[in-house]
């Protein structure tokens, strides 16, 4: 029973990482997450803050440097963190 529970946890973590932490615009699980998922499912603590900040920084940079204007940029990054931060700030 423990193996099934750990497998379900790993599946959820893979979906969560692919969808909310490392989004990339496709409806698939990213293979890059599977190493982190196995470590997290086995109980090892993994810091995601640098990865999330890197994605936000890259996404905002791509948006700001769009040739037409930032509103036309089709950039995918974890913007829900930025929106949450703005809500708390203002």
C-alpha positions as CSV (number, residue, x, y, z in Angstrom):
1,X,0.0,0.0,0.0
2,X,2.9,2.4,0.7
3,X,4.2,2.1,-2.9
4,X,0.7,3.0,-4.3
5,X,0.5,6.1,-2.0
6,X,4.0,7.2,-3.0
7,X,3.2,6.7,-6.7
8,X,0.1,8.8,-6.3
9,X,2.1,11.5,-4.6
10,X,4.7,11.4,-7.3
11,X,2.0,11.7,-10.0
12,X,0.4,14.7,-8.3
13,X,3.8,16.4,-7.8
14,X,4.8,15.8,-11.4
15,X,1.5,17.4,-12.5
16,X,1.8,20.3,-10.0
17,X,5.4,21.1,-11.0
18,X,4.6,20.9,-14.7
19,X,1.5,23.0,-14.4
20,X,2.2,25.6,-11.7
21,X,6.0,25.8,-11.0
22,X,7.5,25.1,-14.4
23,X,4.8,26.0,-16.9
24,X,5.6,25.8,-20.6
25,X,2.3,26.1,-22.4
26,X,1.8,22.5,-23.3
27,X,-0.6,20.0,-21.7
28,X,2.1,17.5,-20.9
29,X,4.2,16.6,-17.9
30,X,7.8,17.8,-18.3
31,X,10.3,15.0,-18.1
32,X,12.8,17.3,-16.3
33,X,10.5,17.3,-13.3
34,X,10.7,13.5,-12.7
35,X,14.1,13.6,-10.8
36,X,12.8,16.3,-8.5
37,X,9.5,14.5,-8.1
38,X,11.1,11.2,-7.0
39,X,13.2,13.1,-4.4
40,X,10.2,15.0,-3.1
41,X,8.0,11.9,-3.0
42,X,10.6,10.1,-1.0
43,X,10.5,12.9,1.6
44,X,13.6,14.9,0.6
45,X,13.1,18.7,0.9
46,X,13.7,20.5,-2.4
47,X,13.9,24.3,-2.6
48,X,11.9,25.6,-5.6
49,X,12.4,29.3,-4.9
50,X,15.4,29.9,-7.2
51,X,13.7,28.0,-10.0
52,X,10.5,30.0,-9.7
53,X,12.3,33.3,-9.4
54,X,14.3,32.4,-12.5
55,X,11.1,31.6,-14.5
56,X,9.5,34.9,-13.3
57,X,12.6,36.9,-14.2
58,X,12.9,35.3,-17.6
59,X,9.1,35.7,-18.3
60,X,9.1,39.4,-17.3
61,X,12.2,40.0,-19.4
62,X,10.6,38.4,-22.4
63,X,7.5,40.5,-21.9
64,X,9.3,43.8,-21.4
65,X,11.5,43.3,-24.4
66,X,8.6,42.4,-26.8
67,X,9.2,44.4,-30.1
68,X,5.6,45.7,-30.4
69,X,4.6,46.2,-26.8
70,X,4.4,44.1,-23.6
71,X,0.6,43.5,-24.0
72,X,1.2,41.4,-27.2
73,X,3.8,39.1,-25.6
74,X,2.8,35.5,-25.4
75,X,5.1,34.4,-22.6
76,X,4.3,31.6,-20.2
77,X,5.7,31.9,-16.7
78,X,4.3,31.4,-13.2
79,X,2.5,34.8,-13.2
80,X,0.2,33.8,-10.4
81,X,3.1,34.5,-8.0
82,X,3.5,38.0,-9.4
83,X,-0.2,38.6,-9.2
84,X,-0.3,37.4,-5.6
85,X,2.6,39.6,-4.7
86,X,0.9,42.6,-6.3
87,X,-2.3,42.0,-4.4
88,X,-0.4,41.8,-1.1
89,X,1.6,44.9,-2.0
90,X,-1.3,47.1,-3.0
